[in-house]
Amino acid sequence: MSIKTRKYLMIFALSAFVSALYGTAAYRVEQTRMQPTFAISCHQDQCVPRTGSFSALR
């Protein structure tokens, strides 16, 4: 295998890895977004709303 072939193979492998990582993150975000609204995580006195503005988080 020549140096040029190895270079292109490495570029392809890194591109595939980055694409898979991005796809996995996008899938997890979509799954989190599609959870029902009653699934609000509350621990004692701290509730984290899923749909809130930045001013509501203060």
C-alpha distance matrix in Angstrom:
0.0 3.8 6.7 8.3 6.3 6.8 10.2 11.2 10.3 12.4 15.1 15.4 15.8 18.3 20.1 20.5 21.8 24.3 25.4 26.1 28.0 30.1 30.8 32.0 34.2 35.7 36.4 38.2 40.2 41.3 42.3 44.4 45.9 47.0 48.9 52.6 54.8 56.8 53.8 54.8 53.9 57.1 57.5 61.1 62.1 58.7 57.7 54.5 55.0 52.1 53.5 55.0 55.1 54.3 58.0 58.7 56.4 58.6
3.8 0.0 3.8 5.4 5.3 6.4 8.7 10.2 10.7 12.4 14.4 15.5 16.5 18.4 20.1 21.1 22.5 24.5 25.8 27.0 28.6 30.4 31.5 32.9 34.8 36.2 37.3 39.1 40.8 42.0 43.3 45.2 46.6 47.9 49.9 53.6 55.7 57.8 54.8 55.6 54.7 57.9 58.3 61.9 62.7 59.2 58.2 55.0 55.4 52.5 53.8 55.1 54.9 54.0 57.7 58.5 56.3 58.4
6.7 3.8 0.0 3.8 5.5 5.1 6.1 8.7 9.8 10.5 12.3 14.3 15.2 16.4 18.3 19.9 20.9 22.5 24.2 25.6 26.9 28.6 30.1 31.5 33.0 34.5 36.0 37.6 39.1 40.5 42.0 43.6 45.0 46.5 48.5 52.2 54.1 56.2 53.2 53.8 52.8 55.9 56.2 59.7 60.4 56.9 56.0 52.8 53.3 50.5 51.7 52.8 52.4 51.3 55.0 56.0 53.7 55.6
8.3 5.4 3.8 0.0 3.8 5.5 5.1 6.4 8.6 9.9 10.7 12.4 14.3 15.5 16.6 18.4 20.0 21.3 22.6 24.4 25.9 27.1 28.6 30.4 31.9 33.0 34.6 36.4 37.7 38.9 40.7 42.4 43.5 45.0 47.2 50.9 52.7 55.1 52.2 52.8 52.1 55.3 55.9 59.4 60.0 56.4 55.3 51.9 52.2 49.2 50.2 51.4 50.9 50.0 53.6 54.7 52.6 54.7
6.3 5.3 5.5 3.8 0.0 3.8 5.4 5.3 6.0 8.5 9.9 10.5 12.1 14.2 15.3 16.4 18.2 20.0 21.0 22.4 24.3 25.7 26.7 28.4 30.3 31.4 32.6 34.6 36.2 37.2 38.7 40.7 41.9 43.1 45.3 49.0 51.0 53.3 50.5 51.3 50.6 53.9 54.5 58.2 58.9 55.4 54.2 50.8 51.0 48.0 49.1 50.5 50.3 49.6 53.3 54.2 52.1 54.4
6.8 6.4 5.1 5.5 3.8 0.0 3.8 5.5 5.0 6.0 8.6 9.8 10.3 12.1 14.1 15.1 16.2 18.2 19.7 20.8 22.3 24.2 25.4 26.7 28.5 30.0 31.2 32.9 34.6 35.9 37.2 39.0 40.4 41.8 43.7 47.5 49.5 51.6 48.6 49.3 48.4 51.5 52.0 55.6 56.4 52.9 51.9 48.6 49.1 46.2 47.5 48.8 48.7 47.8 51.5 52.3 50.0 52.2
10.2 8.7 6.1 5.1 5.4 3.8 0.0 3.8 5.5 5.2 6.3 8.7 9.9 10.7 12.3 14.3 15.4 16.6 18.3 20.0 21.2 22.6 24.2 25.8 27.2 28.6 30.2 31.8 33.2 34.6 36.2 37.8 39.0 40.6 42.7 46.4 48.2 50.4 47.5 48.0 47.2 50.3 50.8 54.4 54.9 51.4 50.4 47.0 47.4 44.5 45.6 46.8 46.4 45.4 49.1 50.1 47.9 49.9
11.2 10.2 8.7 6.4 5.3 5.5 3.8 0.0 3.8 5.4 5.0 6.1 8.6 9.9 10.5 12.2 14.2 15.4 16.3 18.2 19.9 21.0 22.3 24.2 25.8 26.8 28.3 30.3 31.6 32.7 34.4 36.2 37.3 38.7 41.0 44.6 46.5 48.9 46.2 46.8 46.3 49.6 50.3 54.0 54.5 50.9 49.6 46.2 46.3 43.2 44.2 45.5 45.2 44.5 48.2 49.2 47.2 49.4
10.3 10.7 9.8 8.6 6.0 5.0 5.5 3.8 0.0 3.8 5.5 5.1 6.1 8.6 9.8 10.5 12.2 14.3 15.3 16.4 18.3 20.0 20.9 22.4 24.4 25.6 26.7 28.6 30.3 31.4 32.8 34.7 36.0 37.2 39.3 43.1 45.1 47.3 44.4 45.3 44.7 47.9 48.6 52.3 53.1 49.6 48.3 45.0 45.2 42.2 43.4 44.9 44.9 44.3 48.1 48.7 46.6 49.0
12.4 12.4 10.5 9.9 8.5 6.0 5.2 5.4 3.8 0.0 3.8 5.4 5.0 6.1 8.5 9.8 10.5 12.2 14.1 15.2 16.4 18.3 19.8 21.0 22.6 24.2 25.6 27.1 28.7 30.1 31.5 33.1 34.6 36.1 38.0 41.8 43.6 45.7 42.8 43.4 42.5 45.6 46.2 49.8 50.5 47.0 45.9 42.6 43.1 40.2 41.5 42.8 42.7 41.9 45.6 46.3 44.0 46.3
15.1 14.4 12.3 10.7 9.9 8.6 6.3 5.0 5.5 3.8 0.0 3.8 5.5 5.2 6.1 8.6 9.9 10.6 12.2 14.2 15.3 16.5 18.1 20.0 21.2 22.4 24.2 25.9 27.1 28.4 30.2 31.8 32.9 34.5 36.7 40.4 42.1 44.4 41.6 42.2 41.5 44.7 45.5 49.1 49.6 45.9 44.7 41.3 41.5 38.5 39.5 40.8 40.5 39.7 43.4 44.3 42.2 44.5
15.4 15.5 14.3 12.4 10.5 9.8 8.7 6.1 5.1 5.4 3.8 0.0 3.8 5.5 5.1 6.1 8.6 10.0 10.5 12.2 14.2 15.3 16.3 18.2 20.0 20.9 22.2 24.3 25.7 26.7 28.4 30.3 31.4 32.7 34.9 38.6 40.6 42.9 40.2 41.1 40.6 44.0 44.9 48.6 49.2 45.7 44.2 40.8 40.8 37.6 38.7 40.2 40.2 39.8 43.6 44.2 42.3 44.8
15.8 16.5 15.2 14.3 12.1 10.3 9.9 8.6 6.1 5.0 5.5 3.8 0.0 3.8 5.4 5.1 6.1 8.7 9.9 10.5 12.3 14.3 15.2 16.5 18.4 19.9 20.9 22.6 24.4 25.7 26.9 28.7 30.2 31.5 33.4 37.2 39.2 41.3 38.4 39.3 38.6 41.9 42.6 46.3 47.1 43.6 42.3 39.0 39.3 36.3 37.7 39.3 39.5 39.0 42.8 43.2 41.0 43.5
18.3 18.4 16.4 15.5 14.2 12.1 10.7 9.9 8.6 6.1 5.2 5.5 3.8 0.0 3.8 5.4 5.0 6.2 8.5 9.8 10.5 12.2 14.1 15.3 16.6 18.3 19.8 21.2 22.6 24.3 25.8 27.2 28.6 30.3 32.2 35.9 37.6 39.8 36.9 37.4 36.6 39.8 40.5 44.1 44.7 41.2 40.0 36.6 37.0 34.1 35.4 36.8 36.8 36.0 39.7 40.3 38.1 40.5
20.1 20.1 18.3 16.6 15.3 14.1 12.3 10.5 9.8 8.5 6.1 5.1 5.4 3.8 0.0 3.8 5.4 5.2 6.1 8.6 9.9 10.6 12.1 14.2 15.4 16.4 18.1 20.0 21.1 22.4 24.2 25.8 26.8 28.4 30.7 34.4 36.1 38.5 35.8 36.5 36.1 39.4 40.4 44.1 44.5 40.9 39.4 35.9 35.9 32.8 33.8 35.2 35.2 34.7 38.5 39.1 37.2 39.7
20.5 21.1 19.9 18.4 16.4 15.1 14.3 12.2 10.5 9.8 8.6 6.1 5.1 5.4 3.8 0.0 3.8 5.6 5.1 6.1 8.6 9.9 10.4 12.2 14.3 15.2 16.2 18.3 20.0 20.9 22.3 24.3 25.6 26.8 28.9 32.6 34.7 36.9 34.2 35.2 34.8 38.3 39.3 43.1 43.8 40.3 38.6 35.3 35.2 32.0 33.2 35.0 35.4 35.2 39.0 39.3 37.4 40.1
21.8 22.5 20.9 20.0 18.2 16.2 15.4 14.2 12.2 10.5 9.9 8.6 6.1 5.0 5.4 3.8 0.0 3.8 5.4 5.1 6.2 8.6 9.8 10.6 12.4 14.2 15.3 16.7 18.5 20.0 21.1 22.7 24.4 25.8 27.6 31.4 33.3 35.3 32.4 33.1 32.4 35.7 36.5 40.2 41.0 37.6 36.2 32.9 33.2 30.2 31.8 33.4 33.8 33.4 37.2 37.4 35.2 37.8
24.3 24.5 22.5 21.3 20.0 18.2 16.6 15.4 14.3 12.2 10.6 10.0 8.7 6.2 5.2 5.6 3.8 0.0 3.8 5.5 5.1 6.1 8.5 9.9 10.6 12.2 14.2 15.5 16.6 18.3 20.0 21.2 22.5 24.4 26.3 30.0 31.6 33.9 31.1 31.6 31.0 34.3 35.2 38.9 39.3 35.7 34.3 30.9 31.0 28.0 29.3 30.7 30.9 30.3 34.1 34.5 32.5 35.0
25.4 25.8 24.2 22.6 21.0 19.7 18.3 16.3 15.3 14.1 12.2 10.5 9.9 8.5 6.1 5.1 5.4 3.8 0.0 3.8 5.4 5.1 6.0 8.6 9.9 10.5 12.1 14.3 15.3 16.3 18.2 20.0 20.9 22.4 24.7 28.3 30.2 32.6 30.0 30.9 30.7 34.2 35.5 39.2 39.7 36.1 34.3 30.8 30.5 27.3 28.3 30.1 30.4 30.3 34.1 34.4 32.7 35.5
26.1 27.0 25.6 24.4 22.4 20.8 20.0 18.2 16.4 15.2 14.2 12.2 10.5 9.8 8.6 6.1 5.1 5.5 3.8 0.0 3.8 5.5 5.0 6.1 8.6 9.8 10.4 12.3 14.2 15.2 16.4 18.4 19.8 21.0 22.9 26.7 28.8 30.9 28.1 29.2 28.9 32.4 33.6 37.4 38.2 34.7 32.9 29.7 29.6 26.4 27.8 29.9 30.6 30.6 34.4 34.3 32.4 35.4
28.0 28.6 26.9 25.9 24.3 22.3 21.2 19.9 18.3 16.4 15.3 14.2 12.3 10.5 9.9 8.6 6.2 5.1 5.4 3.8 0.0 3.8 5.5 5.2 6.3 8.7 9.9 10.8 12.4 14.3 15.5 16.7 18.4 20.2 21.8 25.5 27.3 29.3 26.4 27.0 26.4 29.8 30.8 34.5 35.2 31.7 30.2 26.9 27.1 24.1 25.7 27.5 28.1 27.8 31.6 31.5 29.4 32.2
30.1 30.4 28.6 27.1 25.7 24.2 22.6 21.0 20.0 18.3 16.5 15.3 14.3 12.2 10.6 9.9 8.6 6.1 5.1 5.5 3.8 0.0 3.8 5.5 5.2 6.1 8.6 10.0 10.6 12.3 14.3 15.4 16.4 18.4 20.5 24.1 25.6 28.1 25.4 26.0 25.8 29.2 30.6 34.3 34.6 31.0 29.2 25.7 25.5 22.3 23.5 25.2 25.6 25.5 29.3 29.4 27.6 30.5
30.8 31.5 30.1 28.6 26.7 25.4 24.2 22.3 20.9 19.8 18.1 16.3 15.2 14.1 12.1 10.4 9.8 8.5 6.0 5.0 5.5 3.8 0.0 3.8 5.5 5.1 6.1 8.6 9.9 10.5 12.2 14.2 15.2 16.4 18.7 22.4 24.4 26.8 24.3 25.4 25.5 29.2 30.8 34.5 35.1 31.6 29.5 26.1 25.5 22.1 23.3 25.5 26.4 26.8 30.5 30.3 28.8 31.9
32.0 32.9 31.5 30.4 28.4 26.7 25.8 24.2 22.4 21.0 20.0 18.2 16.5 15.3 14.2 12.2 10.6 9.9 8.6 6.1 5.2 5.5 3.8 0.0 3.8 5.5 5.1 6.2 8.7 9.9 10.6 12.4 14.2 15.4 17.0 20.8 22.9 24.9 22.1 23.2 23.0 26.6 27.9 31.7 32.6 29.2 27.2 24.0 23.9 20.7 22.5 24.7 25.9 26.2 29.9 29.4 27.6 30.7
34.2 34.8 33.0 31.9 30.3 28.5 27.2 25.8 24.4 22.6 21.2 20.0 18.4 16.6 15.4 14.3 12.4 10.6 9.9 8.6 6.3 5.2 5.5 3.8 0.0 3.8 5.4 5.2 6.2 8.6 9.9 10.6 12.3 14.3 15.9 19.6 21.1 23.3 20.5 21.1 20.8 24.3 25.7 29.4 29.9 26.4 24.5 21.1 21.0 17.9 19.6 21.5 22.5 22.6 26.3 25.9 24.0 27.1
35.7 36.2 34.5 33.0 31.4 30.0 28.6 26.8 25.6 24.2 22.4 20.9 19.9 18.3 16.4 15.2 14.2 12.2 10.5 9.8 8.7 6.1 5.1 5.5 3.8 0.0 3.8 5.5 5.1 6.2 8.6 9.9 10.5 12.3 14.6 18.2 19.8 22.4 20.1 20.9 21.3 24.9 26.8 30.5 30.8 27.2 24.9 21.4 20.6 17.1 18.2 20.5 21.4 22.0 25.7 25.4 24.0 27.3
36.4 37.3 36.0 34.6 32.6 31.2 30.2 28.3 26.7 25.6 24.2 22.2 20.9 19.8 18.1 16.2 15.3 14.2 12.1 10.4 9.9 8.6 6.1 5.1 5.4 3.8 0.0 3.8 5.5 5.1 6.2 8.6 9.8 10.6 12.7 16.4 18.6 20.9 18.5 20.0 20.5 24.2 26.2 29.9 30.6 27.3 24.8 21.6 20.8 17.3 18.8 21.5 23.0 24.0 27.6 26.7 25.4 28.9
38.2 39.1 37.6 36.4 34.6 32.9 31.8 30.3 28.6 27.1 25.9 24.3 22.6 21.2 20.0 18.3 16.7 15.5 14.3 12.3 10.8 10.0 8.6 6.2 5.2 5.5 3.8 0.0 3.8 5.4 5.1 6.2 8.5 9.9 11.0 14.8 16.7 18.7 15.9 17.0 17.1 20.8 22.6 26.3 27.1 23.8 21.6 18.4 18.1 14.8 16.9 19.5 21.3 22.0 25.5 24.4 22.8 26.2
40.2 40.8 39.1 37.7 36.2 34.6 33.2 31.6 30.3 28.7 27.1 25.7 24.4 22.6 21.1 20.0 18.5 16.6 15.3 14.2 12.4 10.6 9.9 8.7 6.2 5.1 5.5 3.8 0.0 3.8 5.5 5.1 6.1 8.7 10.3 13.8 15.1 17.6 15.1 15.8 16.3 19.9 22.0 25.6 25.9 22.4 19.9 16.5 15.7 12.3 13.8 16.3 17.8 18.7 22.2 21.3 19.9 23.4
41.3 42.0 40.5 38.9 37.2 35.9 34.6 32.7 31.4 30.1 28.4 26.7 25.7 24.3 22.4 20.9 20.0 18.3 16.3 15.2 14.3 12.3 10.5 9.9 8.6 6.2 5.1 5.4 3.8 0.0 3.8 5.4 5.0 6.1 8.9 12.2 14.0 16.8 15.0 16.3 17.5 21.2 23.7 27.2 27.6 24.3 21.4 18.2 16.7 13.0 14.1 17.1 18.9 20.4 23.8 22.7 21.9 25.5
42.3 43.3 42.0 40.7 38.7 37.2 36.2 34.4 32.8 31.5 30.2 28.4 26.9 25.8 24.2 22.3 21.1 20.0 18.2 16.4 15.5 14.3 12.2 10.6 9.9 8.6 6.2 5.1 5.5 3.8 0.0 3.8 5.4 5.2 6.6 10.3 12.7 14.9 12.6 14.5 15.6 19.3 21.7 25.3 26.1 23.1 20.3 17.4 16.3 12.9 14.8 18.0 20.3 21.9 25.1 23.5 22.5 26.2
44.4 45.2 43.6 42.4 40.7 39.0 37.8 36.2 34.7 33.1 31.8 30.3 28.7 27.2 25.8 24.3 22.7 21.2 20.0 18.4 16.7 15.4 14.2 12.4 10.6 9.9 8.6 6.2 5.1 5.4 3.8 0.0 3.8 5.5 5.5 9.1 10.6 12.7 10.2 11.3 12.2 16.0 18.4 22.0 22.6 19.5 16.6 13.7 12.7 9.4 11.7 14.7 17.2 18.6 21.7 20.0 18.8 22.5
45.9 46.6 45.0 43.5 41.9 40.4 39.0 37.3 36.0 34.6 32.9 31.4 30.2 28.6 26.8 25.6 24.4 22.5 20.9 19.8 18.4 16.4 15.2 14.2 12.3 10.5 9.8 8.5 6.1 5.0 5.4 3.8 0.0 3.8 5.6 8.4 9.4 12.4 10.9 11.9 13.6 17.2 20.1 23.4 23.5 20.4 17.1 14.1 12.1 8.4 9.5 12.8 15.2 17.2 20.2 18.6 18.1 21.9
47.0 47.9 46.5 45.0 43.1 41.8 40.6 38.7 37.2 36.1 34.5 32.7 31.5 30.3 28.4 26.8 25.8 24.4 22.4 21.0 20.2 18.4 16.4 15.4 14.3 12.3 10.6 9.9 8.7 6.1 5.2 5.5 3.8 0.0 3.8 6.4 8.7 11.5 10.5 12.6 14.8 18.3 21.4 24.6 25.0 22.3 18.9 16.3 14.2 10.7 11.8 15.4 18.1 20.5 23.2 21.3 21.1 24.9
48.9 49.9 48.5 47.2 45.3 43.7 42.7 41.0 39.3 38.0 36.7 34.9 33.4 32.2 30.7 28.9 27.6 26.3 24.7 22.9 21.8 20.5 18.7 17.0 15.9 14.6 12.7 11.0 10.3 8.9 6.6 5.5 5.6 3.8 0.0 3.8 6.5 8.4 6.9 9.4 11.6 15.1 18.2 21.3 22.1 19.6 16.3 14.1 12.4 9.5 11.5 15.1 18.3 20.5 22.9 20.5 20.1 23.9
52.6 53.6 52.2 50.9 49.0 47.5 46.4 44.6 43.1 41.8 40.4 38.6 37.2 35.9 34.4 32.6 31.4 30.0 28.3 26.7 25.5 24.1 22.4 20.8 19.6 18.2 16.4 14.8 13.8 12.2 10.3 9.1 8.4 6.4 3.8 0.0 3.8 5.5 5.7 8.7 11.7 14.6 18.0 20.7 21.3 19.3 15.7 14.3 12.1 9.9 11.4 15.0 18.4 21.0 23.0 20.2 20.3 24.0
54.8 55.7 54.1 52.7 51.0 49.5 48.2 46.5 45.1 43.6 42.1 40.6 39.2 37.6 36.1 34.7 33.3 31.6 30.2 28.8 27.3 25.6 24.4 22.9 21.1 19.8 18.6 16.7 15.1 14.0 12.7 10.6 9.4 8.7 6.5 3.8 0.0 3.8 5.3 6.7 10.3 12.8 16.4 18.8 18.8 16.9 13.1 11.8 9.1 7.6 8.7 12.0 15.6 18.4 19.9 16.9 17.4 21.0
56.8 57.8 56.2 55.1 53.3 51.6 50.4 48.9 47.3 45.7 44.4 42.9 41.3 39.8 38.5 36.9 35.3 33.9 32.6 30.9 29.3 28.1 26.8 24.9 23.3 22.4 20.9 18.7 17.6 16.8 14.9 12.7 12.4 11.5 8.4 5.5 3.8 0.0 3.8 5.6 9.0 10.8 14.4 16.4 16.9 15.6 12.1 11.8 10.0 9.6 11.4 14.2 17.9 20.4 21.6 18.2 18.4 21.8
53.8 54.8 53.2 52.2 50.5 48.6 47.5 46.2 44.4 42.8 41.6 40.2 38.4 36.9 35.8 34.2 32.4 31.1 30.0 28.1 26.4 25.4 24.3 22.1 20.5 20.1 18.5 15.9 15.1 15.0 12.6 10.2 10.9 10.5 6.9 5.7 5.3 3.8 0.0 3.8 6.3 9.1 12.3 15.1 16.0 14.2 11.0 10.3 9.3 8.6 11.4 14.2 17.8 19.8 21.4 18.3 17.7 21.1
54.8 55.6 53.8 52.8 51.3 49.3 48.0 46.8 45.3 43.4 42.2 41.1 39.3 37.4 36.5 35.2 33.1 31.6 30.9 29.2 27.0 26.0 25.4 23.2 21.1 20.9 20.0 17.0 15.8 16.3 14.5 11.3 11.9 12.6 9.4 8.7 6.7 5.6 3.8 0.0 3.7 6.2 9.7 12.4 12.7 10.7 7.3 6.7 6.1 6.7 9.7 11.7 15.3 16.9 18.3 15.0 14.3 17.5
53.9 54.7 52.8 52.1 50.6 48.4 47.2 46.3 44.7 42.5 41.5 40.6 38.6 36.6 36.1 34.8 32.4 31.0 30.7 28.9 26.4 25.8 25.5 23.0 20.8 21.3 20.5 17.1 16.3 17.5 15.6 12.2 13.6 14.8 11.6 11.7 10.3 9.0 6.3 3.7 0.0 3.8 6.6 9.9 10.8 8.6 6.1 5.9 7.5 8.6 12.0 13.4 16.6 17.4 18.9 15.8 14.2 17.1
57.1 57.9 55.9 55.3 53.9 51.5 50.3 49.6 47.9 45.6 44.7 44.0 41.9 39.8 39.4 38.3 35.7 34.3 34.2 32.4 29.8 29.2 29.2 26.6 24.3 24.9 24.2 20.8 19.9 21.2 19.3 16.0 17.2 18.3 15.1 14.6 12.8 10.8 9.1 6.2 3.8 0.0 3.8 6.3 7.2 5.8 4.3 6.4 8.7 11.0 14.0 14.6 17.6 18.2 19.0 15.6 14.0 16.3
57.5 58.3 56.2 55.9 54.5 52.0 50.8 50.3 48.6 46.2 45.5 44.9 42.6 40.5 40.4 39.3 36.5 35.2 35.5 33.6 30.8 30.6 30.8 27.9 25.7 26.8 26.2 22.6 22.0 23.7 21.7 18.4 20.1 21.4 18.2 18.0 16.4 14.4 12.3 9.7 6.6 3.8 0.0 3.8 6.1 5.4 6.4 8.8 11.9 14.2 17.3 17.5 20.1 20.1 20.8 17.7 15.6 17.2
61.1 61.9 59.7 59.4 58.2 55.6 54.4 54.0 52.3 49.8 49.1 48.6 46.3 44.1 44.1 43.1 40.2 38.9 39.2 37.4 34.5 34.3 34.5 31.7 29.4 30.5 29.9 26.3 25.6 27.2 25.3 22.0 23.4 24.6 21.3 20.7 18.8 16.4 15.1 12.4 9.9 6.3 3.8 0.0 3.8 5.8 7.8 11.1 14.0 16.8 19.5 19.3 21.8 21.7 21.7 18.5 16.7 17.7
62.1 62.7 60.4 60.0 58.9 56.4 54.9 54.5 53.1 50.5 49.6 49.2 47.1 44.7 44.5 43.8 41.0 39.3 39.7 38.2 35.2 34.6 35.1 32.6 29.9 30.8 30.6 27.1 25.9 27.6 26.1 22.6 23.5 25.0 22.1 21.3 18.8 16.9 16.0 12.7 10.8 7.2 6.1 3.8 0.0 3.8 6.5 10.0 12.7 16.0 18.1 17.3 19.4 19.1 18.7 15.6 14.0 14.5
58.7 59.2 56.9 56.4 55.4 52.9 51.4 50.9 49.6 47.0 45.9 45.7 43.6 41.2 40.9 40.3 37.6 35.7 36.1 34.7 31.7 31.0 31.6 29.2 26.4 27.2 27.3 23.8 22.4 24.3 23.1 19.5 20.4 22.3 19.6 19.3 16.9 15.6 14.2 10.7 8.6 5.8 5.4 5.8 3.8 0.0 3.8 6.6 9.8 13.0 15.2 14.4 16.4 16.0 16.1 13.1 11.0 12.1
57.7 58.2 56.0 55.3 54.2 51.9 50.4 49.6 48.3 45.9 44.7 44.2 42.3 40.0 39.4 38.6 36.2 34.3 34.3 32.9 30.2 29.2 29.5 27.2 24.5 24.9 24.8 21.6 19.9 21.4 20.3 16.6 17.1 18.9 16.3 15.7 13.1 12.1 11.0 7.3 6.1 4.3 6.4 7.8 6.5 3.8 0.0 3.8 6.3 9.6 11.8 11.5 14.1 14.5 14.9 11.5 10.0 12.2
54.5 55.0 52.8 51.9 50.8 48.6 47.0 46.2 45.0 42.6 41.3 40.8 39.0 36.6 35.9 35.3 32.9 30.9 30.8 29.7 26.9 25.7 26.1 24.0 21.1 21.4 21.6 18.4 16.5 18.2 17.4 13.7 14.1 16.3 14.1 14.3 11.8 11.8 10.3 6.7 5.9 6.4 8.8 11.1 10.0 6.6 3.8 0.0 3.8 6.5 9.0 8.9 11.5 11.9 13.1 10.1 8.3 11.3
55.0 55.4 53.3 52.2 51.0 49.1 47.4 46.3 45.2 43.1 41.5 40.8 39.3 37.0 35.9 35.2 33.2 31.0 30.5 29.6 27.1 25.5 25.5 23.9 21.0 20.6 20.8 18.1 15.7 16.7 16.3 12.7 12.1 14.2 12.4 12.1 9.1 10.0 9.3 6.1 7.5 8.7 11.9 14.0 12.7 9.8 6.3 3.8 0.0 3.8 5.6 6.0 9.4 10.9 12.2 9.0 8.6 12.1
52.1 52.5 50.5 49.2 48.0 46.2 44.5 43.2 42.2 40.2 38.5 37.6 36.3 34.1 32.8 32.0 30.2 28.0 27.3 26.4 24.1 22.3 22.1 20.7 17.9 17.1 17.3 14.8 12.3 13.0 12.9 9.4 8.4 10.7 9.5 9.9 7.6 9.6 8.6 6.7 8.6 11.0 14.2 16.8 16.0 13.0 9.6 6.5 3.8 0.0 3.8 6.2 9.6 11.5 13.6 11.1 10.7 14.5
53.5 53.8 51.7 50.2 49.1 47.5 45.6 44.2 43.4 41.5 39.5 38.7 37.7 35.4 33.8 33.2 31.8 29.3 28.3 27.8 25.7 23.5 23.3 22.5 19.6 18.2 18.8 16.9 13.8 14.1 14.8 11.7 9.5 11.8 11.5 11.4 8.7 11.4 11.4 9.7 12.0 14.0 17.3 19.5 18.1 15.2 11.8 9.0 5.6 3.8 0.0 3.8 7.0 9.9 11.8 9.7 10.4 14.1
55.0 55.1 52.8 51.4 50.5 48.8 46.8 45.5 44.9 42.8 40.8 40.2 39.3 36.8 35.2 35.0 33.4 30.7 30.1 29.9 27.5 25.2 25.5 24.7 21.5 20.5 21.5 19.5 16.3 17.1 18.0 14.7 12.8 15.4 15.1 15.0 12.0 14.2 14.2 11.7 13.4 14.6 17.5 19.3 17.3 14.4 11.5 8.9 6.0 6.2 3.8 0.0 3.7 6.6 8.1 6.1 7.3 10.8
55.1 54.9 52.4 50.9 50.3 48.7 46.4 45.2 44.9 42.7 40.5 40.2 39.5 36.8 35.2 35.4 33.8 30.9 30.4 30.6 28.1 25.6 26.4 25.9 22.5 21.4 23.0 21.3 17.8 18.9 20.3 17.2 15.2 18.1 18.3 18.4 15.6 17.9 17.8 15.3 16.6 17.6 20.1 21.8 19.4 16.4 14.1 11.5 9.4 9.6 7.0 3.7 0.0 3.8 5.4 5.3 6.9 9.6
54.3 54.0 51.3 50.0 49.6 47.8 45.4 44.5 44.3 41.9 39.7 39.8 39.0 36.0 34.7 35.2 33.4 30.3 30.3 30.6 27.8 25.5 26.8 26.2 22.6 22.0 24.0 22.0 18.7 20.4 21.9 18.6 17.2 20.5 20.5 21.0 18.4 20.4 19.8 16.9 17.4 18.2 20.1 21.7 19.1 16.0 14.5 11.9 10.9 11.5 9.9 6.6 3.8 0.0 3.8 5.4 5.3 7.3
58.0 57.7 55.0 53.6 53.3 51.5 49.1 48.2 48.1 45.6 43.4 43.6 42.8 39.7 38.5 39.0 37.2 34.1 34.1 34.4 31.6 29.3 30.5 29.9 26.3 25.7 27.6 25.5 22.2 23.8 25.1 21.7 20.2 23.2 22.9 23.0 19.9 21.6 21.4 18.3 18.9 19.0 20.8 21.7 18.7 16.1 14.9 13.1 12.2 13.6 11.8 8.1 5.4 3.8 0.0 3.8 5.4 5.8
58.7 58.5 56.0 54.7 54.2 52.3 50.1 49.2 48.7 46.3 44.3 44.2 43.2 40.3 39.1 39.3 37.4 34.5 34.4 34.3 31.5 29.4 30.3 29.4 25.9 25.4 26.7 24.4 21.3 22.7 23.5 20.0 18.6 21.3 20.5 20.2 16.9 18.2 18.3 15.0 15.8 15.6 17.7 18.5 15.6 13.1 11.5 10.1 9.0 11.1 9.7 6.1 5.3 5.4 3.8 0.0 3.8 5.6
56.4 56.3 53.7 52.6 52.1 50.0 47.9 47.2 46.6 44.0 42.2 42.3 41.0 38.1 37.2 37.4 35.2 32.5 32.7 32.4 29.4 27.6 28.8 27.6 24.0 24.0 25.4 22.8 19.9 21.9 22.5 18.8 18.1 21.1 20.1 20.3 17.4 18.4 17.7 14.3 14.2 14.0 15.6 16.7 14.0 11.0 10.0 8.3 8.6 10.7 10.4 7.3 6.9 5.3 5.4 3.8 0.0 3.8
58.6 58.4 55.6 54.7 54.4 52.2 49.9 49.4 49.0 46.3 44.5 44.8 43.5 40.5 39.7 40.1 37.8 35.0 35.5 35.4 32.2 30.5 31.9 30.7 27.1 27.3 28.9 26.2 23.4 25.5 26.2 22.5 21.9 24.9 23.9 24.0 21.0 21.8 21.1 17.5 17.1 16.3 17.2 17.7 14.5 12.1 12.2 11.3 12.1 14.5 14.1 10.8 9.6 7.3 5.8 5.6 3.8 0.0
